[in-house]
Amino acid sequence: MGVATTTVRAVNGLTARWAEASEGGTAFSAAGVWPLLAHLADGAEGGARAQLAEALGLPAGQAAYAARDLLAAMGAMQGLETGLGLWTKRTLKLRKEWEGGLPADVHGVLTGDPMADRRALDAWTVKRTGGLIDRMPVTLTGDTQMVLASALTLRTRWLSPFHETELETEYEPWATEPRLGLWRSSTVLDRVGVAETPGGHVTELKVLGNNALDVHLLLGEEGMRPGQVLGAGVDILAGRCAVVPGPRLPFGNVGPGLRVDRVRCTRPEPPSLEVKTVAFSVNASHDLLRLHRLFGLTAARDTSRGHFPGISDFPLAIGSAEQNTMAKFGALGFEAAAVTAFGAVGAGIPDLRYVTTRIRAAFDRPFGFLALHRHTRLVLAAGWVTDPLPFPEHDWEDEW
């Protein structure tokens, strides 16, 4: 099942704007927020409806249909699991038209017992994310009438895995302690490319998964902000920034972290692409109300009046809006980890009579990533890497 291009553009647009507002190492999922905003917009009126529509990038009257199609399309993607949940107090009567727009069998009950409700919501979170996140990011109070939540989990294994090694880098914050580096070589040169963007040049590396879920690594020029780099990645996906692919790159330093050389070798070899990057694990919590303008929640925060008559006659306002996100990038895949050792030694004096092209891509300083569905180019998660995983210390005592 596909998803409309207008919806992909709207979700990815929210990704880019969120990236622009982000700071430091982080991970976030606009695809996890967008359907909730859409269903809220469907039941909103006045200023709240207009602000939500602006944040969504679609008219409020179209939002619920687009959200249903988006959730259905994501649910059909291999390696991606999604869920939507709704919990209300027994005394809250919902409008049938609005509730009918939600997926079937998502409606639960808030008992009013904060401890019992917290356990139920956390249990739903654990089940829907396979234990990757164990707590629903919502504030429960005696005034909580309704909780609307979404869960999104994606996993993929690389078509071409990496080897683990200790990272070598001149970037001092990462060179102060051993970091877990990843390396691989292939003959597929078009996995890497350079784009000229308004903020500077950006090197893009496509790491393909076995289920059409890919991760694009993005390295900008030194001094570029995370929002500029990630926004450039979204523009590349939309075709707004042209990319010069690996086979068409000239020789020399051709982009951030990217060099193309003519090298001598002992036997005929095809051109190759060598990639050096890092393993990382990022966890982040986001208070969406702190960025209320970004998410169209400014008016909806006002608790002096109701904003969602299309949801219920009971006056409702938004009391909390949060997201917990995690992302792991390892040798074998996204959300996968492995320990591997390899070594290379030289022997004798080589006869360097042949010449080949070698592209070296090094993501050895802070960079961005976009996890996306290959065919629709829908961005499912994004983030900025500032603290790679440490290189594991070998415990010799375990050998005895």
C-alpha positions as CSV (number, residue, x, y, z in Angstrom):
1,M,0.0,0.0,0.0
2,G,1.4,3.4,-1.0
3,V,1.1,6.8,0.7
4,A,0.2,10.0,-1.0
5,T,3.1,12.2,-2.2
6,T,1.5,15.2,-0.5
7,T,1.5,13.3,2.9
8,V,5.1,12.3,2.5
9,R,6.0,15.9,1.7
10,A,4.1,17.1,4.7
11,V,5.6,14.6,7.2
12,N,9.1,15.2,5.8
13,G,8.6,18.9,6.0
14,L,7.8,18.6,9.7
15,T,11.0,16.5,10.1
16,A,13.0,19.4,8.5
17,R,11.4,22.0,10.7
18,W,11.9,19.9,13.9
19,A,15.6,19.4,12.9
20,E,16.0,23.1,12.6
21,A,14.8,23.5,16.2
22,S,16.9,20.7,17.6
23,E,20.1,21.0,19.5
24,G,22.9,18.6,20.4
25,G,22.8,14.8,20.0
26,T,19.2,13.7,19.5
27,A,16.7,11.5,17.7
28,F,13.1,12.2,16.9
29,S,10.3,10.9,14.7
30,A,7.9,13.4,13.0
31,A,6.2,10.3,11.5
32,G,5.2,9.4,15.0
33,V,3.8,12.8,15.9
34,W,2.1,13.7,12.6
35,P,-0.9,11.3,12.7
36,L,-1.8,12.4,16.2
37,L,-1.7,16.1,15.2
38,A,-3.9,15.1,12.2
39,H,-6.6,13.5,14.3
40,L,-6.5,16.4,16.8
41,A,-6.9,18.9,13.9
42,D,-9.9,16.9,12.6
43,G,-11.7,17.6,15.9
44,A,-10.5,21.1,16.5
45,E,-12.0,24.5,15.9
46,G,-10.9,28.1,15.7
47,G,-7.3,29.1,16.3
48,A,-6.3,25.5,17.4
49,R,-7.6,24.1,14.1
50,A,-5.8,26.7,12.0
51,Q,-2.5,26.3,13.8
52,L,-2.6,22.5,13.7
53,A,-3.3,22.6,9.9
54,E,-0.3,24.9,9.4
55,A,1.9,22.6,11.4
56,L,0.6,19.5,9.4
57,G,1.1,21.1,6.0
58,L,-2.4,20.0,5.0
59,P,-5.9,21.4,5.4
60,A,-7.5,20.2,8.7
61,G,-10.4,18.7,6.7
62,Q,-8.0,16.3,4.9
63,A,-5.8,15.5,7.9
64,A,-7.7,12.5,9.3
65,Y,-8.0,10.7,6.0
66,A,-4.3,11.3,5.3
67,A,-3.4,10.0,8.8
68,R,-5.4,6.8,8.3
69,D,-3.7,6.2,4.9
70,L,-0.3,7.0,6.4
71,L,-0.8,4.6,9.3
72,A,-2.1,1.9,6.9
73,A,0.8,2.4,4.6
74,M,3.4,2.3,7.4
75,G,1.8,-0.8,8.8
76,A,2.3,-2.6,5.5
77,M,6.0,-1.8,5.3
78,Q,8.3,-4.7,6.1
79,G,10.4,-4.1,9.3
80,L,8.1,-1.3,10.5
81,E,5.5,-1.7,13.2
82,T,3.1,1.0,14.2
83,G,0.3,1.4,16.6
84,L,-2.2,4.1,17.7
85,G,-4.0,4.1,21.1
86,L,-6.8,6.1,22.6
87,W,-7.8,6.0,26.3
88,T,-10.6,8.1,27.8
89,K,-12.4,8.4,31.1
90,R,-15.7,6.5,31.2
91,T,-17.5,9.8,31.7
92,L,-16.1,11.4,28.5
93,K,-18.4,10.9,25.6
94,L,-16.7,11.0,22.2
95,R,-18.4,12.1,18.9
96,K,-19.0,9.0,16.8
97,E,-17.8,10.7,13.7
98,W,-14.4,11.4,15.2
99,E,-13.9,8.1,16.9
100,G,-15.0,6.3,13.7
101,G,-12.0,7.9,12.0
102,L,-9.5,6.1,14.2
103,P,-8.3,2.5,13.5
104,A,-10.5,-0.2,15.0
105,D,-10.0,-1.6,18.5
106,V,-7.8,1.2,19.8
107,H,-10.1,2.6,22.5
108,G,-9.2,1.9,26.1
109,V,-10.4,3.3,29.4
110,L,-8.7,5.6,32.0
111,T,-9.8,4.4,35.4
112,G,-8.8,7.6,37.2
113,D,-6.3,5.6,39.3
114,P,-3.0,7.1,38.3
115,M,-0.9,4.0,39.2
116,A,-3.2,1.6,37.4
117,D,-3.5,3.8,34.4
118,R,0.3,4.3,34.3
119,R,0.9,0.6,34.4
120,A,-1.6,0.0,31.5
121,L,-0.1,2.8,29.3
122,D,3.4,1.6,29.9
123,A,2.4,-2.0,29.2
124,W,1.0,-0.9,25.8
125,T,4.2,1.0,25.1
126,V,6.4,-2.0,25.9
127,K,4.2,-4.3,23.7
128,R,4.1,-1.9,20.8
129,T,7.9,-1.2,20.8
130,G,9.1,-4.7,21.6
131,G,10.5,-3.3,24.9
132,L,12.7,-0.7,23.2
133,I,10.8,2.0,25.1
134,D,9.3,1.1,28.5
135,R,7.4,4.2,29.5
136,M,4.7,6.2,27.7
137,P,5.7,9.9,27.7
138,V,2.5,11.4,29.1
139,T,1.7,13.3,32.3
140,L,-1.3,11.8,34.1
141,T,-3.3,14.0,36.5
142,G,-6.7,14.0,38.0
143,D,-7.8,16.3,35.2
144,T,-6.6,13.9,32.4
145,Q,-9.7,13.0,30.3
146,M,-8.1,11.5,27.3
147,V,-4.7,10.1,26.1
148,L,-4.0,9.7,22.4
149,A,-0.7,8.0,21.6
150,S,1.2,6.4,18.7
151,A,4.1,3.9,18.6
152,L,6.6,3.3,15.8
153,T,9.3,0.7,15.7
154,L,11.6,-0.1,12.7
155,R,14.3,-2.6,12.3
156,T,16.5,-3.5,9.4
157,R,19.7,-5.5,8.6
158,W,22.3,-4.1,6.2
159,L,22.6,-5.7,2.8
160,S,26.3,-5.2,3.2
161,P,27.4,-5.3,6.9
162,F,30.3,-3.3,8.4
163,H,33.4,-4.5,10.2
164,E,34.0,-3.2,13.8
165,T,37.2,-1.5,14.5
166,E,38.6,1.2,16.7
167,L,37.9,4.6,15.2
168,E,40.7,6.7,14.0
169,T,39.8,10.4,13.9
170,E,41.3,13.9,14.2
171,Y,38.1,15.2,15.7
172,E,39.4,15.8,19.3
173,P,36.1,15.3,21.3
174,W,35.9,11.8,19.7
175,A,39.7,11.1,19.9
176,T,39.9,11.5,23.7
177,E,38.7,7.9,24.3
178,P,38.5,4.8,22.0
179,R,35.3,4.8,20.0
180,L,33.6,1.9,18.2
181,G,34.2,2.5,14.5
182,L,32.6,0.7,11.5
183,W,34.3,0.1,8.2
184,R,33.3,-1.5,4.9
185,S,34.4,-1.6,1.3
186,S,32.3,-2.2,-1.8
187,T,32.3,-1.6,-5.6
188,V,29.0,0.2,-5.6
189,L,30.1,3.8,-5.9
190,D,26.7,5.5,-6.3
191,R,25.8,4.9,-2.6
192,V,27.7,8.1,-1.9
193,G,27.3,11.6,-3.3
194,V,27.8,15.3,-2.7
195,A,25.1,17.9,-2.8
196,E,25.5,21.7,-3.0
197,T,22.9,23.2,-0.6
198,P,22.2,26.8,0.5
199,G,24.1,26.1,3.7
200,G,27.1,24.4,2.2
201,H,28.1,21.1,0.7
202,V,26.7,17.9,2.2
203,T,28.0,14.4,1.7
204,E,25.3,11.7,1.7
205,L,25.8,8.0,2.2
206,K,23.0,5.5,1.6
207,V,23.2,2.5,3.9
208,L,20.6,0.0,2.5
209,G,18.6,-2.4,4.6
210,N,17.3,-5.8,3.5
211,N,13.6,-4.7,3.8
212,A,13.6,-1.4,2.0
213,L,14.2,0.5,5.2
214,D,17.4,2.5,4.7
215,V,19.5,5.0,6.7
216,H,21.1,8.0,5.0
217,L,24.2,9.4,6.8
218,L,24.7,13.2,6.2
219,L,28.0,15.0,6.8
220,G,28.0,18.8,6.3
221,E,30.8,21.3,6.0
222,E,32.4,22.2,9.4
223,G,30.3,25.0,10.9
224,M,26.9,23.9,9.4
225,R,24.2,23.5,12.0
226,P,22.4,20.2,12.5
227,G,19.2,21.7,11.2
228,Q,20.9,22.8,8.0
229,V,22.4,19.3,7.4
230,L,19.3,17.3,8.1
231,G,17.1,19.8,6.2
232,A,19.5,19.3,3.3
233,G,18.9,15.6,3.6
234,V,15.1,16.1,3.3
235,D,15.7,18.4,0.3
236,I,17.8,15.7,-1.4
237,L,15.0,13.2,-0.9
238,A,12.5,15.6,-2.5
239,G,14.8,16.3,-5.4
240,R,15.3,20.0,-4.5
241,C,19.1,19.5,-4.2
242,A,21.0,17.7,-6.9
243,V,23.5,15.1,-5.9
244,V,26.7,14.3,-7.8
245,P,27.0,10.5,-7.3
246,G,30.3,8.7,-6.6
247,P,31.0,7.6,-10.2
248,R,30.9,11.2,-11.5
249,L,33.0,12.8,-8.7
250,P,36.4,14.3,-9.8
251,F,39.6,13.4,-8.0
252,G,40.7,15.1,-4.8
253,N,38.8,16.3,-1.8
254,V,35.3,16.5,-3.3
255,G,33.0,16.9,-0.3
256,P,32.9,16.9,3.5
257,G,34.8,13.7,4.6
258,L,35.0,12.5,1.0
259,R,38.1,12.0,-1.1
260,V,38.6,10.4,-4.6
261,D,42.1,9.1,-5.5
262,R,43.8,7.1,-8.2
263,V,45.7,4.4,-6.4
264,R,48.2,1.7,-7.6
265,C,47.5,-1.9,-6.8
266,T,49.1,-5.3,-7.4
267,R,46.4,-6.7,-9.7
268,P,43.4,-5.3,-11.7
269,E,40.8,-4.1,-9.3
270,P,37.4,-2.4,-9.9
271,P,36.8,1.1,-8.5
272,S,35.9,0.9,-4.8
273,L,34.1,2.9,-2.1
274,E,35.6,2.6,1.4
275,V,33.3,3.9,4.3
276,K,34.4,4.8,7.8
277,T,31.7,5.7,10.3
278,V,30.8,5.0,14.0
279,A,28.4,2.8,15.9
280,F,25.9,4.9,17.9
281,S,23.0,4.7,20.3
282,V,20.9,7.8,20.8
283,N,18.1,8.2,23.4
284,A,16.1,11.4,23.6
285,S,12.9,12.8,25.3
286,H,11.0,15.7,23.8
287,D,8.5,18.1,25.3
288,L,6.4,19.0,22.3
289,L,4.7,21.8,24.2
290,R,8.1,23.6,24.5
291,L,8.0,23.8,20.7
292,H,4.3,24.5,20.7
293,R,4.5,26.8,17.6
294,L,6.3,24.1,15.6
295,F,3.6,21.6,16.3
296,G,0.6,24.0,16.1
297,L,-0.3,23.6,19.7
298,T,-0.1,27.2,20.9
299,A,-3.8,27.8,21.1
300,A,-4.7,24.2,22.1
301,R,-2.6,24.7,25.4
302,D,-5.1,27.3,26.7
303,T,-7.1,25.4,29.4
304,S,-9.5,28.3,30.0
305,R,-11.7,26.9,27.2
306,G,-12.2,23.9,25.0
307,H,-10.7,23.6,21.5
308,F,-11.9,20.2,20.2
309,P,-15.7,20.2,19.9
310,G,-15.4,17.7,17.0
311,I,-13.9,15.2,19.5
312,S,-16.4,15.7,22.4
313,D,-18.9,18.2,23.9
314,F,-16.7,18.1,27.0
315,P,-14.2,21.0,26.8
316,L,-10.8,19.7,26.0
317,A,-7.3,21.3,25.8
318,I,-3.8,19.8,25.5
319,G,-2.2,19.4,28.9
320,S,0.9,17.5,27.8
321,A,2.6,16.4,24.6
322,E,5.9,14.4,24.7
323,Q,7.9,11.9,22.7
324,N,10.6,9.4,23.8
325,T,12.9,8.2,21.0
326,M,15.8,5.9,20.6
327,A,18.0,4.9,17.7
328,K,20.9,2.4,17.3
329,F,23.2,2.0,14.4
330,G,25.5,-1.0,14.5
331,A,27.7,-3.3,12.3
332,L,24.8,-5.5,11.2
333,G,21.9,-3.0,11.0
334,F,19.7,-0.4,12.5
335,E,18.7,-1.6,16.0
336,A,21.3,-4.3,15.8
337,A,24.7,-4.8,17.5
338,A,27.6,-7.3,16.9
339,V,31.2,-7.7,18.1
340,T,33.6,-8.6,15.2
341,A,37.5,-8.5,15.0
342,F,39.6,-8.4,11.8
343,G,43.2,-7.7,11.0
344,A,45.3,-7.0,7.9
345,V,49.1,-7.4,7.6
346,G,51.5,-6.7,4.8
347,A,54.1,-9.1,3.5
348,G,56.9,-8.5,1.0
349,I,57.3,-5.6,-1.6
350,P,54.2,-5.3,-3.8
351,D,54.4,-5.0,-7.6
352,L,52.2,-1.9,-8.1
353,R,51.7,-2.1,-11.9
354,Y,47.9,-1.5,-12.0
355,V,45.8,1.6,-11.2
356,T,42.2,1.9,-9.9
357,T,39.9,4.6,-8.4
358,R,39.2,4.6,-4.7
359,I,36.6,6.7,-2.9
360,R,37.0,7.2,0.8
361,A,34.1,8.5,2.9
362,A,34.7,9.3,6.6
363,F,31.9,10.2,9.0
364,D,34.3,10.7,11.8
365,R,32.8,13.9,13.3
366,P,29.2,14.9,14.3
367,F,26.8,14.0,11.5
368,G,23.1,13.5,10.9
369,F,21.0,10.5,9.9
370,L,17.6,9.9,8.3
371,A,15.9,6.5,8.5
372,L,13.4,6.2,5.7
373,H,11.3,3.9,3.5
374,R,13.3,3.5,0.3
375,H,10.3,3.5,-2.2
376,T,8.1,6.3,-0.7
377,R,11.1,8.3,0.7
378,L,9.0,8.8,3.9
379,V,11.4,9.7,6.8
380,L,10.5,7.6,9.8
381,A,13.2,8.8,12.2
382,A,16.0,11.4,12.2
383,G,18.8,12.5,14.5
384,W,22.2,14.0,15.1
385,V,25.2,11.9,16.3
386,T,27.5,13.6,18.8
387,D,28.6,10.8,21.1
388,P,29.5,7.4,19.4
389,L,29.6,4.2,21.3
390,P,32.9,3.5,23.1
391,F,35.2,0.8,21.8
392,P,34.6,-2.2,24.1
393,E,37.5,-3.1,26.4
394,H,38.6,-6.7,26.3
395,D,38.4,-8.3,29.7
396,W,41.3,-10.7,29.8
397,E,40.0,-12.2,33.1
398,D,37.1,-13.7,31.2
399,E,39.6,-15.9,29.4
400,W,40.6,-17.8,32.6
